[in-house]
C-alpha cells in the first residue's frame, strides 16, 4: 500500500489537530505537510489567545510533541499559499489538501466615520499587542482618556482587560518589550464595553467576566437598571444555564459598585453604534442609540474605538467561497463548488464552520474532516498519486521561498527565551519577520539541514 500525502494549510488549532488525527487514525501510511504563511506555528493560540491566559496557550506543548514525535509530519512555515504556491499545484502534489487557515478578516459596523483614525478592528489591536509580524509596532498610541470596545464576546473582554492590566502582570507574559512599554505609558483611565443587545445576550463566558472582576486596579461598573430584562432576554436566560450564571455575576458586580480604583471598565448594554465623530481626522466620539428605543441617542467621548463584532473568512483564488457566511462551502468537510464535490480538497476550523467555539472545539471539527479524508482514501484502496517531498521542496526552493522548518521554529523559540532573559522575563516574542527568518536561517546554516522536518 502506497503512502498517502496530505497538505494542511494553517498550523493553528484546527490544522494541528487535523495533522495529529490523520497520523493517529489512519490505518495506512500517511505523510502530512503543514503549511503556514507565518514563520511560526500555532496560529491564534500564539497570536490570538490572550497573553495573560497561559493555561490556554499551553496547548502548544501538546501540538509541539506531535510535530516532534510523529514520523512523516513536517512544518513548512513562511509559505504563502496562493502566492508562493497555487492551490492547483498543491492538488497536483498531494492526495488531499485541507484548508484550515482560519478567518483573518473582520466584520464592519458600516456606519459613518468608521474610516477615521483610531477606529480599529479588535483583531488589529490583538495582533499589535501579541507581536504579530504583519502588524506595525507603531500601530497604536495609548494616549487617550477613554477607549470603547464594541462587542460582548471573549475577544472584546480580552481587549478591555489588556487596556487596564497592571504592568507587572504584563511582564509575566511573552508580549514584546516595546508593547509592555506602550502599556506602561498609557493614559487611558476608562474602557467602555458596548453591547448592542441586553445583558442576557452577552456572549463572553462567566469565567472571563470573573477574571475581569479580579483585576485589582480596576472598577467594573454596571448600572443596575441595565440588568432589568425584557421578555426576550428573560426567556433566553431561563433556557440557558450559562446566561443565568453570567447574569448572576453581573448583579454581584452591580451591587459591588464603584470602589474608587484608578481605572474602570464600564458596561453599556442595549446601545447600537450609529456613527463616529471625528476631530482632525481621528475619532473623538461615538454616536450611540438605544437599541430598544432608537430615538434616544448620546455621544460618548472616546480617543480609541475597537470593534469586536466578528471575524470573517477570506477567499482564496481557486477555492469556492460563500461571501455571506465568510466560509468555504462543504459537504461533510469536502469542499463543494455548487453541487459538485471538489476531489481531494477539504476544510477544517473557522473557514469551514465560521468563527465560533474555543480551542478544543477544533478537535471535534478536525475529526470530522479526517473521517472524510480517510473514507476517501479507503475508497481508492489507499492508492496514492502524490509526488515526493523532494519535489515540493524543490518547487519552493526554485521560487526563492525561505521555508522555516520545525528546527527553524525551535531556533526562533530559543531566541525568544534569550531575549526574555536580557530583561528578566521568561520569554519575549520576536515580532519582526526578517529577524525571525535570520534566526531560522542561522540554525539551518549551523546544522546544514537540507529538509524541513
Buried (B, 14 or more C-beta within 10 A) or exposed (E): EEBBBBBBBBBBBBBBBBBBBBBEEBEBBBBBBBBBBBBBBBBBBBBBBBBBBEEBBEBBEEBBEBBEEBEBBBBBBBBEBBEBBBBEBBBBBBBBBBBBBBBBBBBEBEBEBBEBEBBBBBBBBBBBBBBBBEBEEEBBEBEBEBBBBBBBBBBBBBBBBBBBBBEEBBBEBBBBBEBBEBBEEBEBBBBBBBBBBBBBBBBBBBEBBBBBBEBEEBBBBBEEEBBEBEEEBBEBBEEBEEBBBBBEBBBEBBEEEEEEEEBBBBBBBBBBBBBBBBEEEBBBBBBBBBBEEEEEBEEBBBBBBBBBBBBBBBBBEBBBBEEEEBBBBBEEBBBBEEEEBBEBBBBBBBBBBBBEBEBEBBBEBBBBBBBBBBEBBEEEEBEBEBBEBEEBBEBBEEEEBBBBBBBBBBBBBEBBEEBBEEEEBEBBBBBEBEBBBBBBBEBBEEEEBEEBB
